[in-house]
Amino acid sequence: ATDVVVPVAPELWSLESVPEVLGSLRDAGRDDLVERAVVVLNMRMRNSVHQALETILRQMYGRQASDVVFPRAVAFSEAAFKRTVVSPKTANGKLFATLWKSITAKSVRRAA
């Protein structure tokens, strides 16, 4: 792997799990991936607690926190339940393409 995406729900327990995930990468001898990990949120945009936790996450992880923020949407849980994908033609599906472009752009900048 060249990059890692750590999906994080903007809830306290989920936020506290990020160091565990990064620690597991370190334990596996993949310090390179720790620096490249991208943290993504699954949030309700109007929820003030989610907004506060997003701020905390960005303060903790800086540039590792993705610019792409996934809204909490039924499409994602339905796709997981049905073991299918979110259609790339929908607004939610287009977020995955945007995230991928963001990750690959960061990888290219690091390689330069």
Secondary structure as UniProt FT lines:
FT   STRAND          5..8
FT   HELIX           12..27
FT   TURN            28..29
FT   HELIX           31..36
FT   STRAND          38..43
FT   TURN            45..46
FT   HELIX           48..61
FT   HELIX           62..64
FT   STRAND          70..71
FT   HELIX           74..82
FT   TURN            88..89
FT   HELIX           91..111
//
